[in-house]
Amino acid sequence: MKQPKKLTWKQKQIVSNAGKNPDDYMLHAENDSELILYNKKEKRLEAVEK
């Protein structure tokens, strides 16, 4: 797995609008329709629609 990156301000807004705490996530990958996030507490990947 590649190194997860910190979320930008805009990405944090997307994550919080999805009802999740942005402090618990790091960015794994991004495409046009979704963000693939790494959950730091549960150590797994999750997808969030943009």
VEXVOZA-326880 format. One record per atom (N, C-alpha, C, O, CB): x, y, z negated; residue in three letters. Coordinates in steps of 0.1 Angstrom, whole numbers, padded with zeros to 4 digits, always signed. Glycine has a CB too. Layout:
% VEXVOZA-326880
XYZAla/...
//
This chain:
% VEXVOZA-326880
+0008-0012+0000Met/+0000+0000+0000Met/+0009+0012+0000Met/+0019+0013-0007Met/-0010+0000-0012Met/+0005+0022+0008Lys/+0013+0034+0009Lys/+0011+0043-0004Lys/+0001+0040-0011Lys/+0010+0043+0021Lys/+0019+0052-0006Gln/+0018+0061-0018Gln/+0006+0070-0018Gln/+0005+0078-0009Gln/+0031+0069-0020Gln/-0003+0069-0028Pro/-0015+0078-0028Pro/-0010+0092-0031Pro/+0000+0095-0037Pro/-0024+0073-0040Pro/-0018+0102-0026Lys/-0015+0116-0027Lys/-0025+0123-0036Lys/-0036+0118-0037Lys/-0014+0123-0013Lys/-0021+0134-0041Lys/-0031+0142-0049Lys/-0042+0148-0040Lys/-0039+0150-0028Lys/-0023+0154-0056Lys/-0053+0150-0045Leu/-0065+0155-0038Leu/-0063+0170-0036Leu/-0058+0177-0045Leu/-0078+0152-0045Leu/-0067+0176-0024Thr/-0067+0190-0022Thr/-0080+0195-0029Thr/-0089+0188-0033Thr/-0066+0193-0007Thr/-0081+0208-0029Trp/-0093+0215-0035Trp/-0106+0210-0028Trp/-0116+0207-0034Trp/-0092+0230-0035Trp/-0105+0210-0014Lys/-0117+0206-0006Lys/-0121+0192-0008Lys/-0133+0188-0009Lys/-0114+0209+0009Lys/-0111+0183-0010Gln/-0113+0169-0012Gln/-0119+0167-0026Gln/-0128+0158-0028Gln/-0100+0161-0011Gln/-0115+0175-0036Lys/-0120+0174-0049Lys/-0135+0178-0049Lys/-0143+0172-0056Lys/-0112+0183-0059Lys/-0139+0188-0041Gln/-0153+0192-0040Gln/-0161+0180-0034Gln/-0172+0178-0039Gln/-0154+0204-0031Gln/-0156+0173-0024Ile/-0163+0162-0018Ile/-0165+0151-0028Ile/-0176+0145-0029Ile/-0155+0156-0006Ile/-0155+0148-0036Val/-0155+0137-0046Val/-0165+0141-0057Val/-0173+0132-0061Val/-0141+0134-0052Val/-0165+0153-0062Ser/-0174+0157-0072Ser/-0188+0157-0068Ser/-0198+0155-0075Ser/-0170+0171-0078Ser/-0191+0161-0055Asn/-0204+0161-0049Asn/-0210+0147-0048Asn/-0222+0145-0048Asn/-0205+0168-0036Asn/-0201+0137-0048Ala/-0205+0123-0047Ala/-0207+0117-0061Ala/-0211+0106-0063Ala/-0194+0114-0040Ala/-0206+0126-0071Gly/-0209+0122-0085Gly/-0197+0115-0092Gly/-0200+0108-0102Gly/-0221+0113-0085Gly/-0185+0117-0087Lys/-0174+0111-0094Lys/-0164+0121-0100Lys/-0165+0133-0096Lys/-0166+0102-0083Lys/-0156+0117-0109Asn/-0147+0126-0115Asn/-0134+0127-0107Asn/-0127+0117-0105Asn/-0143+0122-0130Asn/-0131+0138-0101Pro/-0119+0139-0092Pro/-0105+0136-0099Pro/-0096+0133-0092Pro/-0118+0153-0086Pro/-0105+0138-0112Asp/-0093+0136-0120Asp/-0089+0121-0120Asp/-0078+0117-0123Asp/-0094+0141-0134Asp/-0099+0112-0117Asp/-0096+0098-0117Asp/-0092+0092-0104Asp/-0089+0080-0103Asp/-0109+0091-0122Asp/-0091+0100-0094Tyr/-0088+0095-0080Tyr/-0076+0102-0074Tyr/-0073+0113-0077Tyr/-0100+0098-0071Tyr/-0070+0094-0064Met/-0060+0100-0056Met/-0063+0095-0041Met/-0070+0086-0039Met/-0045+0094-0060Met/-0058+0103-0031Leu/-0062+0100-0018Leu/-0053+0089-0012Leu/-0040+0090-0012Leu/-0060+0113-0009Leu/-0059+0079-0006His/-0052+0068+0000His/-0051+0070+0015His/-0041+0069+0021His/-0058+0054-0003His/-0063+0073+0021Ala/-0064+0076+0035Ala/-0076+0085+0038Ala/-0085+0086+0030Ala/-0065+0063+0044Ala/-0076+0091+0050Glu/-0087+0100+0053Glu/-0089+0099+0068Glu/-0080+0098+0076Glu/-0084+0115+0050Glu/-0102+0098+0072Asn/-0106+0099+0086Asn/-0117+0109+0088Asn/-0120+0116+0079Asn/-0110+0085+0092Asn/-0123+0109+0100Asp/-0133+0120+0103Asp/-0146+0118+0094Asp/-0152+0128+0091Asp/-0137+0119+0117Asp/-0149+0106+0090Ser/-0162+0105+0083Ser/-0161+0101+0068Ser/-0171+0102+0061Ser/-0170+0094+0090Ser/-0149+0097+0063Glu/-0149+0093+0049Glu/-0135+0095+0044Glu/-0125+0096+0051Glu/-0153+0079+0048Glu/-0134+0095+0030Leu/-0121+0095+0023Leu/-0120+0081+0017Leu/-0129+0076+0011Leu/-0121+0107+0012Leu/-0108+0076+0018Ile/-0105+0063+0011Ile/-0097+0067-0002Ile/-0086+0072+0000Ile/-0097+0053+0020Ile/-0103+0065-0013Leu/-0097+0069-0026Leu/-0091+0058-0034Leu/-0097+0047-0034Leu/-0107+0077-0034Leu/-0081+0060-0042Tyr/-0075+0051-0051Tyr/-0080+0055-0065Tyr/-0077+0066-0070Tyr/-0059+0050-0050Tyr/-0087+0046-0072Asn/-0091+0048-0085Asn/-0080+0045-0095Asn/-0076+0033-0096Asn/-0104+0040-0089Asn/-0075+0055-0102Lys/-0063+0053-0111Lys/-0066+0044-0123Lys/-0058+0037-0128Lys/-0058+0067-0115Lys/-0079+0045-0128Lys/-0082+0038-0140Lys/-0085+0023-0137Lys/-0081+0014-0144Lys/-0094+0044-0147Lys/-0092+0020-0126Glu/-0096+0007-0123Glu/-0087+0000-0113Glu/-0088-0012-0110Glu/-0111+0006-0117Glu/-0077+0008-0107Lys/-0067+0003-0098Lys/-0074-0004-0086Lys/-0070-0015-0083Lys/-0058-0007-0105Lys/-0083+0003-0079Arg/-0089-0003-0067Arg/-0092+0009-0058Arg/-0092+0020-0062Arg/-0102-0011-0071Arg/-0095+0005-0045Leu/-0099+0015-0035Leu/-0114+0017-0034Leu/-0121+0007-0036Leu/-0093+0011-0021Leu/-0118+0029-0031Glu/-0132+0032-0030Glu/-0134+0042-0018Glu/-0124+0050-0015Glu/-0138+0038-0043Glu/-0145+0041-0011Ala/-0147+0050+0000Ala/-0158+0060-0004Ala/-0168+0057-0010Ala/-0151+0042+0013Ala/-0157+0073+0001Val/-0167+0083-0001Val/-0169+0090+0012Val/-0160+0094+0019Val/-0162+0094-0012Val/-0182+0091+0015Glu/-0186+0098+0028Glu/-0183+0113+0026Glu/-0184+0119+0015Glu/-0201+0096+0031Glu/-0179+0120+0037Lys/-0177+0134+0037Lys/-0189+0142+0038Lys/-0189+0154+0038Lys/-0168+0138+0049Lys/
//
